[in-house]
Amino acid sequence: MTAPRTVINRPLKSVEVYGGTLFAVAAQEYGDATQWNRIARANGIVDPWLLGPTKLVIPPADPSGGNGGIYTP
């Protein structure tokens, strides 16, 4: 038997960035630059390099401590 799953609804945060990289945004928001992929997926972005002003949705941090779907051998 498994324990019931608890879903916590957290409001999405958004930030305005004026150039730079998703690596820098992830480092600032999550304290871990490797979480950039989480921000990229939430915003439909493929390239981590940001050109010009961009408004980004910042999803809540992963409480499991995952690495944003990045595989490191």
CHARMM-style PDB file with segment names, atoms N, HN, CA, C and O in Angstrom:
ATOM      1  N   MET     1       0.846  -1.182   0.000  1.00  0.00      PROA
ATOM      2  CA  MET     1       0.000   0.000   0.000  1.00  0.00      PROA
ATOM      3  C   MET     1       0.887   1.239   0.000  1.00  0.00      PROA
ATOM      4  O   MET     1       1.880   1.301   0.725  1.00  0.00      PROA
ATOM      5  N   THR     2       0.530   2.207  -0.802  1.00  0.00      PROA
ATOM      6  HN  THR     2      -0.277   2.157  -1.391  1.00  0.00      PROA
ATOM      7  CA  THR     2       1.321   3.433  -0.863  1.00  0.00      PROA
ATOM      8  C   THR     2       0.602   4.561  -0.150  1.00  0.00      PROA
ATOM      9  O   THR     2      -0.626   4.586  -0.066  1.00  0.00      PROA
ATOM     10  N   ALA     3       1.387   5.488   0.359  1.00  0.00      PROA
ATOM     11  HN  ALA     3       2.384   5.467   0.291  1.00  0.00      PROA
ATOM     12  CA  ALA     3       0.824   6.644   1.049  1.00  0.00      PROA
ATOM     13  C   ALA     3       0.169   7.570   0.034  1.00  0.00      PROA
ATOM     14  O   ALA     3       0.616   7.647  -1.110  1.00  0.00      PROA
ATOM     15  N   PRO     4      -0.887   8.274   0.439  1.00  0.00      PROA
ATOM     16  CA  PRO     4      -1.519   9.211  -0.484  1.00  0.00      PROA
ATOM     17  C   PRO     4      -0.538  10.310  -0.883  1.00  0.00      PROA
ATOM     18  O   PRO     4       0.286  10.753  -0.083  1.00  0.00      PROA
ATOM     19  N   ARG     5      -0.646  10.730  -2.115  1.00  0.00      PROA
ATOM     20  HN  ARG     5      -1.316  10.371  -2.764  1.00  0.00      PROA
ATOM     21  CA  ARG     5       0.244  11.765  -2.640  1.00  0.00      PROA
ATOM     22  C   ARG     5      -0.337  13.138  -2.324  1.00  0.00      PROA
ATOM     23  O   ARG     5      -1.524  13.387  -2.533  1.00  0.00      PROA
ATOM     24  N   THR     6       0.511  14.016  -1.821  1.00  0.00      PROA
ATOM     25  HN  THR     6       1.476  13.814  -1.651  1.00  0.00      PROA
ATOM     26  CA  THR     6       0.088  15.371  -1.509  1.00  0.00      PROA
ATOM     27  C   THR     6       0.545  16.300  -2.618  1.00  0.00      PROA
ATOM     28  O   THR     6       1.719  16.311  -2.987  1.00  0.00      PROA
ATOM     29  N   VAL     7      -0.377  17.073  -3.142  1.00  0.00      PROA
ATOM     30  HN  VAL     7      -1.331  17.065  -2.843  1.00  0.00      PROA
ATOM     31  CA  VAL     7      -0.049  18.042  -4.183  1.00  0.00      PROA
ATOM     32  C   VAL     7      -0.111  19.428  -3.568  1.00  0.00      PROA
ATOM     33  O   VAL     7      -1.119  19.820  -2.979  1.00  0.00      PROA
ATOM     34  N   ILE     8       0.979  20.162  -3.712  1.00  0.00      PROA
ATOM     35  HN  ILE     8       1.798  19.844  -4.190  1.00  0.00      PROA
ATOM     36  CA  ILE     8       1.031  21.520  -3.189  1.00  0.00      PROA
ATOM     37  C   ILE     8       1.022  22.473  -4.374  1.00  0.00      PROA
ATOM     38  O   ILE     8       1.914  22.429  -5.222  1.00  0.00      PROA
ATOM     39  N   ASN     9       0.027  23.322  -4.431  1.00  0.00      PROA
ATOM     40  HN  ASN     9      -0.697  23.358  -3.742  1.00  0.00      PROA
ATOM     41  CA  ASN     9      -0.041  24.311  -5.507  1.00  0.00      PROA
ATOM     42  C   ASN     9       0.726  25.554  -5.086  1.00  0.00      PROA
ATOM     43  O   ASN     9       0.356  26.236  -4.130  1.00  0.00      PROA
ATOM     44  N   ARG    10       1.793  25.835  -5.811  1.00  0.00      PROA
ATOM     45  HN  ARG    10       2.093  25.281  -6.587  1.00  0.00      PROA
ATOM     46  CA  ARG    10       2.583  27.029  -5.543  1.00  0.00      PROA
ATOM     47  C   ARG    10       2.444  27.951  -6.742  1.00  0.00      PROA
ATOM     48  O   ARG    10       2.477  27.497  -7.886  1.00  0.00      PROA
ATOM     49  N   PRO    11       2.288  29.245  -6.485  1.00  0.00      PROA
ATOM     50  CA  PRO    11       2.200  30.161  -7.623  1.00  0.00      PROA
ATOM     51  C   PRO    11       3.525  30.197  -8.379  1.00  0.00      PROA
ATOM     52  O   PRO    11       4.595  30.103  -7.778  1.00  0.00      PROA
ATOM     53  N   LEU    12       3.444  30.333  -9.698  1.00  0.00      PROA
ATOM     54  HN  LEU    12       2.574  30.409 -10.186  1.00  0.00      PROA
ATOM     55  CA  LEU    12       4.651  30.429 -10.504  1.00  0.00      PROA
ATOM     56  C   LEU    12       5.235  31.826 -10.367  1.00  0.00      PROA
ATOM     57  O   LEU    12       4.515  32.824 -10.337  1.00  0.00      PROA
ATOM     58  N   LYS    13       6.529  31.867 -10.286  1.00  0.00      PROA
ATOM     59  HN  LYS    13       7.113  31.056 -10.310  1.00  0.00      PROA
ATOM     60  CA  LYS    13       7.251  33.130 -10.203  1.00  0.00      PROA
ATOM     61  C   LYS    13       7.703  33.504 -11.608  1.00  0.00      PROA
ATOM     62  O   LYS    13       7.985  32.626 -12.424  1.00  0.00      PROA
ATOM     63  N   SER    14       7.772  34.787 -11.892  1.00  0.00      PROA
ATOM     64  HN  SER    14       7.543  35.500 -11.229  1.00  0.00      PROA
ATOM     65  CA  SER    14       8.335  35.211 -13.170  1.00  0.00      PROA
ATOM     66  C   SER    14       9.383  36.282 -12.907  1.00  0.00      PROA
ATOM     67  O   SER    14       9.274  37.070 -11.968  1.00  0.00      PROA
ATOM     68  N   VAL    15      10.391  36.291 -13.753  1.00  0.00      PROA
ATOM     69  HN  VAL    15      10.480  35.651 -14.516  1.00  0.00      PROA
ATOM     70  CA  VAL    15      11.463  37.278 -13.648  1.00  0.00      PROA
ATOM     71  C   VAL    15      11.738  37.850 -15.029  1.00  0.00      PROA
ATOM     72  O   VAL    15      11.524  37.181 -16.040  1.00  0.00      PROA
ATOM     73  N   GLU    16      12.209  39.076 -15.067  1.00  0.00      PROA
ATOM     74  HN  GLU    16      12.384  39.618 -14.245  1.00  0.00      PROA
ATOM     75  CA  GLU    16      12.651  39.678 -16.324  1.00  0.00      PROA
ATOM     76  C   GLU    16      14.165  39.658 -16.340  1.00  0.00      PROA
ATOM     77  O   GLU    16      14.818  40.082 -15.386  1.00  0.00      PROA
ATOM     78  N   VAL    17      14.715  39.159 -17.438  1.00  0.00      PROA
ATOM     79  HN  VAL    17      14.185  38.814 -18.213  1.00  0.00      PROA
ATOM     80  CA  VAL    17      16.155  39.014 -17.591  1.00  0.00      PROA
ATOM     81  C   VAL    17      16.574  39.813 -18.817  1.00  0.00      PROA
ATOM     82  O   VAL    17      15.901  39.777 -19.847  1.00  0.00      PROA
ATOM     83  N   TYR    18      17.660  40.516 -18.708  1.00  0.00      PROA
ATOM     84  HN  TYR    18      18.207  40.544 -17.871  1.00  0.00      PROA
ATOM     85  CA  TYR    18      18.161  41.334 -19.819  1.00  0.00      PROA
ATOM     86  C   TYR    18      19.448  40.720 -20.350  1.00  0.00      PROA
ATOM     87  O   TYR    18      20.544  41.213 -20.080  1.00  0.00      PROA
ATOM     88  N   GLY    19      19.302  39.641 -21.107  1.00  0.00      PROA
ATOM     89  HN  GLY    19      18.412  39.241 -21.327  1.00  0.00      PROA
ATOM     90  CA  GLY    19      20.458  38.922 -21.636  1.00  0.00      PROA
ATOM     91  C   GLY    19      21.034  37.987 -20.587  1.00  0.00      PROA
ATOM     92  O   GLY    19      20.512  37.894 -19.476  1.00  0.00      PROA
ATOM     93  N   GLY    20      22.104  37.298 -20.937  1.00  0.00      PROA
ATOM     94  HN  GLY    20      22.528  37.374 -21.839  1.00  0.00      PROA
ATOM     95  CA  GLY    20      22.732  36.365 -20.016  1.00  0.00      PROA
ATOM     96  C   GLY    20      22.424  34.933 -20.400  1.00  0.00      PROA
ATOM     97  O   GLY    20      22.214  34.622 -21.572  1.00  0.00      PROA
ATOM     98  N   THR    21      22.397  34.060 -19.395  1.00  0.00      PROA
ATOM     99  HN  THR    21      22.567  34.313 -18.443  1.00  0.00      PROA
ATOM    100  CA  THR    21      22.159  32.645 -19.653  1.00  0.00      PROA
ATOM    101  C   THR    21      21.160  32.072 -18.664  1.00  0.00      PROA
ATOM    102  O   THR    21      20.939  32.614 -17.581  1.00  0.00      PROA
ATOM    103  N   LEU    22      20.562  30.959 -19.071  1.00  0.00      PROA
ATOM    104  HN  LEU    22      20.741  30.519 -19.951  1.00  0.00      PROA
ATOM    105  CA  LEU    22      19.688  30.241 -18.144  1.00  0.00      PROA
ATOM    106  C   LEU    22      20.498  29.626 -17.014  1.00  0.00      PROA
ATOM    107  O   LEU    22      19.967  29.385 -15.929  1.00  0.00      PROA
ATOM    108  N   PHE    23      21.788  29.366 -17.259  1.00  0.00      PROA
ATOM    109  HN  PHE    23      22.219  29.561 -18.140  1.00  0.00      PROA
ATOM    110  CA  PHE    23      22.652  28.839 -16.195  1.00  0.00      PROA
ATOM    111  C   PHE    23      22.700  29.839 -15.036  1.00  0.00      PROA
ATOM    112  O   PHE    23      22.575  29.462 -13.871  1.00  0.00      PROA
ATOM    113  N   ALA    24      22.883  31.118 -15.376  1.00  0.00      PROA
ATOM    114  HN  ALA    24      22.985  31.424 -16.323  1.00  0.00      PROA
ATOM    115  CA  ALA    24      22.964  32.163 -14.356  1.00  0.00      PROA
ATOM    116  C   ALA    24      21.630  32.335 -13.630  1.00  0.00      PROA
ATOM    117  O   ALA    24      21.601  32.526 -12.414  1.00  0.00      PROA
ATOM    118  N   VAL    25      20.535  32.267 -14.375  1.00  0.00      PROA
ATOM    119  HN  VAL    25      20.559  32.112 -15.363  1.00  0.00      PROA
ATOM    120  CA  VAL    25      19.211  32.402 -13.760  1.00  0.00      PROA
ATOM    121  C   VAL    25      18.967  31.243 -12.796  1.00  0.00      PROA
ATOM    122  O   VAL    25      18.492  31.456 -11.680  1.00  0.00      PROA
ATOM    123  N   ALA    26      19.288  30.020 -13.215  1.00  0.00      PROA
ATOM    124  HN  ALA    26      19.674  29.847 -14.121  1.00  0.00      PROA
ATOM    125  CA  ALA    26      19.100  28.851 -12.353  1.00  0.00      PROA
ATOM    126  C   ALA    26      19.971  28.945 -11.106  1.00  0.00      PROA
ATOM    127  O   ALA    26      19.527  28.600 -10.011  1.00  0.00      PROA
ATOM    128  N   ALA    27      21.197  29.408 -11.264  1.00  0.00      PROA
ATOM    129  HN  ALA    27      21.558  29.688 -12.154  1.00  0.00      PROA
ATOM    130  CA  ALA    27      22.087  29.556 -10.111  1.00  0.00      PROA
ATOM    131  C   ALA    27      21.509  30.560  -9.120  1.00  0.00      PROA
ATOM    132  O   ALA    27      21.582  30.351  -7.909  1.00  0.00      PROA
ATOM    133  N   GLN    28      20.939  31.645  -9.627  1.00  0.00      PROA
ATOM    134  HN  GLN    28      20.880  31.814 -10.611  1.00  0.00      PROA
ATOM    135  CA  GLN    28      20.367  32.664  -8.756  1.00  0.00      PROA
ATOM    136  C   GLN    28      19.074  32.179  -8.098  1.00  0.00      PROA
ATOM    137  O   GLN    28      18.865  32.398  -6.904  1.00  0.00      PROA
ATOM    138  N   GLU    29      18.212  31.526  -8.866  1.00  0.00      PROA
ATOM    139  HN  GLU    29      18.381  31.349  -9.836  1.00  0.00      PROA
ATOM    140  CA  GLU    29      16.898  31.127  -8.354  1.00  0.00      PROA
ATOM    141  C   GLU    29      16.933  29.856  -7.506  1.00  0.00      PROA
ATOM    142  O   GLU    29      16.213  29.751  -6.513  1.00  0.00      PROA
ATOM    143  N   TYR    30      17.770  28.893  -7.895  1.00  0.00      PROA
ATOM    144  HN  TYR    30      18.355  28.978  -8.701  1.00  0.00      PROA
ATOM    145  CA  TYR    30      17.792  27.595  -7.225  1.00  0.00      PROA
ATOM    146  C   TYR    30      19.084  27.322  -6.471  1.00  0.00      PROA
ATOM    147  O   TYR    30      19.164  26.373  -5.690  1.00  0.00      PROA
ATOM    148  N   GLY    31      20.104  28.158  -6.705  1.00  0.00      PROA
ATOM    149  HN  GLY    31      20.040  28.929  -7.340  1.00  0.00      PROA
ATOM    150  CA  GLY    31      21.403  27.884  -6.102  1.00  0.00      PROA
ATOM    151  C   GLY    31      22.131  26.755  -6.806  1.00  0.00      PROA
ATOM    152  O   GLY    31      23.071  26.184  -6.252  1.00  0.00      PROA
ATOM    153  N   ASP    32      21.705  26.422  -8.032  1.00  0.00      PROA
ATOM    154  HN  ASP    32      20.942  26.886  -8.481  1.00  0.00      PROA
ATOM    155  CA  ASP    32      22.276  25.303  -8.781  1.00  0.00      PROA
ATOM    156  C   ASP    32      22.106  25.564 -10.275  1.00  0.00      PROA
ATOM    157  O   ASP    32      21.001  25.475 -10.810  1.00  0.00      PROA
ATOM    158  N   ALA    33      23.212  25.887 -10.940  1.00  0.00      PROA
ATOM    159  HN  ALA    33      24.110  25.960 -10.505  1.00  0.00      PROA
ATOM    160  CA  ALA    33      23.162  26.212 -12.367  1.00  0.00      PROA
ATOM    161  C   ALA    33      22.701  25.043 -13.223  1.00  0.00      PROA
ATOM    162  O   ALA    33      22.203  25.253 -14.329  1.00  0.00      PROA
ATOM    163  N   THR    34      22.855  23.805 -12.732  1.00  0.00      PROA
ATOM    164  HN  THR    34      23.260  23.634 -11.834  1.00  0.00      PROA
ATOM    165  CA  THR    34      22.443  22.641 -13.524  1.00  0.00      PROA
ATOM    166  C   THR    34      20.926  22.521 -13.632  1.00  0.00      PROA
ATOM    167  O   THR    34      20.434  21.685 -14.389  1.00  0.00      PROA
ATOM    168  N   GLN    35      20.185  23.324 -12.905  1.00  0.00      PROA
ATOM    169  HN  GLN    35      20.585  24.003 -12.290  1.00  0.00      PROA
ATOM    170  CA  GLN    35      18.720  23.307 -12.968  1.00  0.00      PROA
ATOM    171  C   GLN    35      18.176  24.159 -14.124  1.00  0.00      PROA
ATOM    172  O   GLN    35      16.966  24.359 -14.220  1.00  0.00      PROA
ATOM    173  N   TRP    36      19.060  24.664 -15.004  1.00  0.00      PROA
ATOM    174  HN  TRP    36      20.044  24.501 -14.925  1.00  0.00      PROA
ATOM    175  CA  TRP    36      18.636  25.534 -16.105  1.00  0.00      PROA
ATOM    176  C   TRP    36      17.599  24.866 -16.995  1.00  0.00      PROA
ATOM    177  O   TRP    36      16.723  25.537 -17.541  1.00  0.00      PROA
ATOM    178  N   ASN    37      17.692  23.546 -17.146  1.00  0.00      PROA
ATOM    179  HN  ASN    37      18.403  23.000 -16.703  1.00  0.00      PROA
ATOM    180  CA  ASN    37      16.782  22.813 -18.026  1.00  0.00      PROA
ATOM    181  C   ASN    37      15.334  22.896 -17.534  1.00  0.00      PROA
ATOM    182  O   ASN    37      14.405  22.899 -18.341  1.00  0.00      PROA
ATOM    183  N   ARG    38      15.144  22.961 -16.234  1.00  0.00      PROA
ATOM    184  HN  ARG    38      15.899  22.958 -15.579  1.00  0.00      PROA
ATOM    185  CA  ARG    38      13.806  23.104 -15.643  1.00  0.00      PROA
ATOM    186  C   ARG    38      13.173  24.418 -16.105  1.00  0.00      PROA
ATOM    187  O   ARG    38      11.996  24.453 -16.462  1.00  0.00      PROA
ATOM    188  N   ILE    39      13.955  25.494 -16.096  1.00  0.00      PROA
ATOM    189  HN  ILE    39      14.912  25.467 -15.806  1.00  0.00      PROA
ATOM    190  CA  ILE    39      13.466  26.802 -16.541  1.00  0.00      PROA
ATOM    191  C   ILE    39      13.230  26.786 -18.048  1.00  0.00      PROA
ATOM    192  O   ILE    39      12.237  27.331 -18.530  1.00  0.00      PROA
ATOM    193  N   ALA    40      14.140  26.164 -18.787  1.00  0.00      PROA
ATOM    194  HN  ALA    40      14.947  25.721 -18.395  1.00  0.00      PROA
ATOM    195  CA  ALA    40      14.001  26.080 -20.248  1.00  0.00      PROA
ATOM    196  C   ALA    40      12.702  25.377 -20.628  1.00  0.00      PROA
ATOM    197  O   ALA    40      11.965  25.867 -21.484  1.00  0.00      PROA
ATOM    198  N   ARG    41      12.411  24.235 -20.003  1.00  0.00      PROA
ATOM    199  HN  ARG    41      13.009  23.838 -19.307  1.00  0.00      PROA
ATOM    200  CA  ARG    41      11.179  23.489 -20.314  1.00  0.00      PROA
ATOM    201  C   ARG    41       9.936  24.308 -19.994  1.00  0.00      PROA
ATOM    202  O   ARG    41       8.971  24.293 -20.758  1.00  0.00      PROA
ATOM    203  N   ALA    42       9.951  25.021 -18.874  1.00  0.00      PROA
ATOM    204  HN  ALA    42      10.735  25.033 -18.253  1.00  0.00      PROA
ATOM    205  CA  ALA    42       8.785  25.809 -18.468  1.00  0.00      PROA
ATOM    206  C   ALA    42       8.502  26.962 -19.424  1.00  0.00      PROA
ATOM    207  O   ALA    42       7.382  27.470 -19.481  1.00  0.00      PROA
ATOM    208  N   ASN    43       9.529  27.373 -20.179  1.00  0.00      PROA
ATOM    209  HN  ASN    43      10.439  26.960 -20.133  1.00  0.00      PROA
ATOM    210  CA  ASN    43       9.392  28.522 -21.065  1.00  0.00      PROA
ATOM    211  C   ASN    43       9.491  28.176 -22.541  1.00  0.00      PROA
ATOM    212  O   ASN    43       9.473  29.071 -23.386  1.00  0.00      PROA
ATOM    213  N   GLY    44       9.596  26.884 -22.866  1.00  0.00      PROA
ATOM    214  HN  GLY    44       9.611  26.157 -22.179  1.00  0.00      PROA
ATOM    215  CA  GLY    44       9.693  26.470 -24.262  1.00  0.00      PROA
ATOM    216  C   GLY    44      10.966  26.948 -24.933  1.00  0.00      PROA
ATOM    217  O   GLY    44      10.968  27.259 -26.124  1.00  0.00      PROA
ATOM    218  N   ILE    45      12.054  27.007 -24.167  1.00  0.00      PROA
ATOM    219  HN  ILE    45      12.052  26.754 -23.200  1.00  0.00      PROA
ATOM    220  CA  ILE    45      13.341  27.490 -24.679  1.00  0.00      PROA
ATOM    221  C   ILE    45      14.277  26.308 -24.868  1.00  0.00      PROA
ATOM    222  O   ILE    45      14.316  25.402 -24.035  1.00  0.00      PROA
ATOM    223  N   VAL    46      15.032  26.313 -25.960  1.00  0.00      PROA
ATOM    224  HN  VAL    46      15.001  27.048 -26.636  1.00  0.00      PROA
ATOM    225  CA  VAL    46      16.013  25.264 -26.221  1.00  0.00      PROA
ATOM    226  C   VAL    46      17.427  25.772 -25.946  1.00  0.00      PROA
ATOM    227  O   VAL    46      18.247  25.065 -25.359  1.00  0.00      PROA
ATOM    228  N   ASP    47      17.702  26.996 -26.373  1.00  0.00      PROA
ATOM    229  HN  ASP    47      17.036  27.570 -26.850  1.00  0.00      PROA
ATOM    230  CA  ASP    47      19.033  27.587 -26.243  1.00  0.00      PROA
ATOM    231  C   ASP    47      19.174  28.269 -24.877  1.00  0.00      PROA
ATOM    232  O   ASP    47      18.377  29.151 -24.555  1.00  0.00      PROA
ATOM    233  N   PRO    48      20.171  27.882 -24.067  1.00  0.00      PROA
ATOM    234  CA  PRO    48      20.325  28.484 -22.745  1.00  0.00      PROA
ATOM    235  C   PRO    48      20.873  29.913 -22.768  1.00  0.00      PROA
ATOM    236  O   PRO    48      20.896  30.577 -21.732  1.00  0.00      PROA
ATOM    237  N   TRP    49      21.313  30.394 -23.934  1.00  0.00      PROA
ATOM    238  HN  TRP    49      21.294  29.855 -24.776  1.00  0.00      PROA
ATOM    239  CA  TRP    49      21.829  31.761 -24.043  1.00  0.00      PROA
ATOM    240  C   TRP    49      20.670  32.698 -24.354  1.00  0.00      PROA
ATOM    241  O   TRP    49      19.953  32.497 -25.334  1.00  0.00      PROA
ATOM    242  N   LEU    50      20.485  33.713 -23.531  1.00  0.00      PROA
ATOM    243  HN  LEU    50      21.067  33.876 -22.735  1.00  0.00      PROA
ATOM    244  CA  LEU    50      19.369  34.646 -23.689  1.00  0.00      PROA
ATOM    245  C   LEU    50      19.847  35.921 -24.369  1.00  0.00      PROA
ATOM    246  O   LEU    50      20.846  36.513 -23.961  1.00  0.00      PROA
ATOM    247  N   LEU    51      19.140  36.334 -25.392  1.00  0.00      PROA
ATOM    248  HN  LEU    51      18.329  35.853 -25.723  1.00  0.00      PROA
ATOM    249  CA  LEU    51      19.476  37.561 -26.101  1.00  0.00      PROA
ATOM    250  C   LEU    51      18.377  38.577 -25.856  1.00  0.00      PROA
ATOM    251  O   LEU    51      17.202  38.296 -26.092  1.00  0.00      PROA
ATOM    252  N   GLY    52      18.750  39.744 -25.388  1.00  0.00      PROA
ATOM    253  HN  GLY    52      19.704  39.972 -25.196  1.00  0.00      PROA
ATOM    254  CA  GLY    52      17.779  40.802 -25.167  1.00  0.00      PROA
ATOM    255  C   GLY    52      16.893  40.539 -23.964  1.00  0.00      PROA
ATOM    256  O   GLY    52      17.050  39.531 -23.275  1.00  0.00      PROA
ATOM    257  N   PRO    53      15.963  41.447 -23.713  1.00  0.00      PROA
ATOM    258  CA  PRO    53      15.071  41.293 -22.566  1.00  0.00      PROA
ATOM    259  C   PRO    53      14.125  40.107 -22.751  1.00  0.00      PROA
ATOM    260  O   PRO    53      13.542  39.920 -23.819  1.00  0.00      PROA
ATOM    261  N   THR    54      13.988  39.326 -21.708  1.00  0.00      PROA
ATOM    262  HN  THR    54      14.461  39.478 -20.841  1.00  0.00      PROA
ATOM    263  CA  THR    54      13.151  38.130 -21.742  1.00  0.00      PROA
ATOM    264  C   THR    54      12.437  37.988 -20.408  1.00  0.00      PROA
ATOM    265  O   THR    54      13.043  38.164 -19.351  1.00  0.00      PROA
ATOM    266  N   LYS    55      11.150  37.671 -20.456  1.00  0.00      PROA
ATOM    267  HN  LYS    55      10.657  37.529 -21.315  1.00  0.00      PROA
ATOM    268  CA  LYS    55      10.403  37.380 -19.231  1.00  0.00      PROA
ATOM    269  C   LYS    55      10.327  35.867 -19.098  1.00  0.00      PROA
ATOM    270  O   LYS    55       9.866  35.181 -20.010  1.00  0.00      PROA
ATOM    271  N   LEU    56      10.778  35.345 -17.964  1.00  0.00      PROA
ATOM    272  HN  LEU    56      11.152  35.902 -17.222  1.00  0.00      PROA
ATOM    273  CA  LEU    56      10.826  33.903 -17.746  1.00  0.00      PROA
ATOM    274  C   LEU    56       9.907  33.484 -16.611  1.00  0.00      PROA
ATOM    275  O   LEU    56       9.796  34.176 -15.599  1.00  0.00      PROA
ATOM    276  N   VAL    57       9.251  32.348 -16.787  1.00  0.00      PROA
ATOM    277  HN  VAL    57       9.340  31.786 -17.609  1.00  0.00      PROA
ATOM    278  CA  VAL    57       8.511  31.705 -15.710  1.00  0.00      PROA
ATOM    279  C   VAL    57       9.503  30.818 -14.972  1.00  0.00      PROA
ATOM    280  O   VAL    57      10.232  30.044 -15.592  1.00  0.00      PROA
ATOM    281  N   ILE    58       9.529  30.930 -13.646  1.00  0.00      PROA
ATOM    282  HN  ILE    58       8.936  31.559 -13.142  1.00  0.00      PROA
ATOM    283  CA  ILE    58      10.425  30.122 -12.825  1.00  0.00      PROA
ATOM    284  C   ILE    58       9.573  29.104 -12.069  1.00  0.00      PROA
ATOM    285  O   ILE    58       8.852  29.471 -11.140  1.00  0.00      PROA
ATOM    286  N   PRO    59       9.648  27.826 -12.457  1.00  0.00      PROA
ATOM    287  CA  PRO    59       8.866  26.812 -11.745  1.00  0.00      PROA
ATOM    288  C   PRO    59       9.424  26.599 -10.339  1.00  0.00      PROA
ATOM    289  O   PRO    59      10.590  26.903 -10.088  1.00  0.00      PROA
ATOM    290  N   PRO    60       8.613  26.085  -9.426  1.00  0.00      PROA
ATOM    291  CA  PRO    60       9.096  25.825  -8.070  1.00  0.00      PROA
ATOM    292  C   PRO    60      10.291  24.878  -8.082  1.00  0.00      PROA
ATOM    293  O   PRO    60      10.421  24.033  -8.968  1.00  0.00      PROA
ATOM    294  N   ALA    61      11.151  25.031  -7.096  1.00  0.00      PROA
ATOM    295  HN  ALA    61      11.046  25.718  -6.377  1.00  0.00      PROA
ATOM    296  CA  ALA    61      12.312  24.150  -6.969  1.00  0.00      PROA
ATOM    297  C   ALA    61      11.851  22.717  -6.764  1.00  0.00      PROA
ATOM    298  O   ALA    61      10.801  22.472  -6.169  1.00  0.00      PROA
ATOM    299  N   ASP    62      12.635  21.778  -7.255  1.00  0.00      PROA
ATOM    300  HN  ASP    62      13.488  21.977  -7.738  1.00  0.00      PROA
ATOM    301  CA  ASP    62      12.336  20.355  -7.120  1.00  0.00      PROA
ATOM    302  C   ASP    62      12.699  19.913  -5.705  1.00  0.00      PROA
ATOM    303  O   ASP    62      13.881  19.889  -5.362  1.00  0.00      PROA
ATOM    304  N   PRO    63      11.714  19.563  -4.873  1.00  0.00      PROA
ATOM    305  CA  PRO    63      12.023  19.174  -3.499  1.00  0.00      PROA
ATOM    306  C   PRO    63      12.829  17.884  -3.399  1.00  0.00      PROA
ATOM    307  O   PRO    63      13.422  17.608  -2.356  1.00  0.00      PROA
ATOM    308  N   SER    64      12.861  17.086  -4.472  1.00  0.00      PROA
ATOM    309  HN  SER    64      12.380  17.309  -5.320  1.00  0.00      PROA
ATOM    310  CA  SER    64      13.616  15.833  -4.427  1.00  0.00      PROA
ATOM    311  C   SER    64      15.099  16.055  -4.676  1.00  0.00      PROA
ATOM    312  O   SER    64      15.900  15.132  -4.530  1.00  0.00      PROA
ATOM    313  N   GLY    65      15.472  17.290  -5.055  1.00  0.00      PROA
ATOM    314  HN  GLY    65      14.821  18.039  -5.174  1.00  0.00      PROA
ATOM    315  CA  GLY    65      16.878  17.570  -5.314  1.00  0.00      PROA
ATOM    316  C   GLY    65      17.351  17.060  -6.649  1.00  0.00      PROA
ATOM    317  O   GLY    65      18.552  16.877  -6.850  1.00  0.00      PROA
ATOM    318  N   GLY    66      16.416  16.820  -7.588  1.00  0.00      PROA
ATOM    319  HN  GLY    66      15.440  16.968  -7.424  1.00  0.00      PROA
ATOM    320  CA  GLY    66      16.780  16.323  -8.909  1.00  0.00      PROA
ATOM    321  C   GLY    66      17.646  17.318  -9.657  1.00  0.00      PROA
ATOM    322  O   GLY    66      17.764  18.476  -9.256  1.00  0.00      PROA
ATOM    323  N   ASN    67      18.247  16.869 -10.734  1.00  0.00      PROA
ATOM    324  HN  ASN    67      18.151  15.928 -11.060  1.00  0.00      PROA
ATOM    325  CA  ASN    67      19.164  17.727 -11.473  1.00  0.00      PROA
ATOM    326  C   ASN    67      18.548  18.306 -12.738  1.00  0.00      PROA
ATOM    327  O   ASN    67      19.278  18.660 -13.663  1.00  0.00      PROA
ATOM    328  N   GLY    68      17.243  18.412 -12.803  1.00  0.00      PROA
ATOM    329  HN  GLY    68      16.650  18.125 -12.051  1.00  0.00      PROA
ATOM    330  CA  GLY    68      16.606  19.054 -13.945  1.00  0.00      PROA
ATOM    331  C   GLY    68      16.603  18.222 -15.209  1.00  0.00      PROA
ATOM    332  O   GLY    68      16.420  18.758 -16.302  1.00  0.00      PROA
ATOM    333  N   GLY    69      16.804  16.909 -15.080  1.00  0.00      PROA
ATOM    334  HN  GLY    69      16.952  16.473 -14.192  1.00  0.00      PROA
ATOM    335  CA  GLY    69      16.766  16.036 -16.233  1.00  0.00      PROA
ATOM    336  C   GLY    69      18.074  15.946 -16.986  1.00  0.00      PROA
ATOM    337  O   GLY    69      18.101  15.457 -18.115  1.00  0.00      PROA
ATOM    338  N   ILE    70      19.154  16.405 -16.392  1.00  0.00      PROA
ATOM    339  HN  ILE    70      19.133  16.802 -15.474  1.00  0.00      PROA
ATOM    340  CA  ILE    70      20.459  16.348 -17.045  1.00  0.00      PROA
ATOM    341  C   ILE    70      21.177  15.084 -16.606  1.00  0.00      PROA
ATOM    342  O   ILE    70      21.318  14.826 -15.411  1.00  0.00      PROA
ATOM    343  N   TYR    71      21.628  14.298 -17.571  1.00  0.00      PROA
ATOM    344  HN  TYR    71      21.513  14.507 -18.542  1.00  0.00      PROA
ATOM    345  CA  TYR    71      22.356  13.065 -17.276  1.00  0.00      PROA
ATOM    346  C   TYR    71      23.847  13.349 -17.268  1.00  0.00      PROA
ATOM    347  O   TYR    71      24.392  13.890 -18.230  1.00  0.00      PROA
ATOM    348  N   THR    72      24.498  12.984 -16.184  1.00  0.00      PROA
ATOM    349  HN  THR    72      24.056  12.545 -15.402  1.00  0.00      PROA
ATOM    350  CA  THR    72      25.948  13.128 -16.090  1.00  0.00      PROA
ATOM    351  C   THR    72      26.539  11.753 -15.851  1.00  0.00      PROA
ATOM    352  O   THR    72      26.305  11.157 -14.799  1.00  0.00      PROA
ATOM    353  N   PRO    73      27.311  11.230 -16.819  1.00  0.00      PROA
ATOM    354  CA  PRO    73      27.879   9.877 -16.643  1.00  0.00      PROA
ATOM    355  C   PRO    73      28.928   9.836 -15.550  1.00  0.00      PROA
ATOM    356  OT1 PRO    73      29.498   8.779 -15.279  1.00  0.00      PROA
TER     357      PRO     73
END
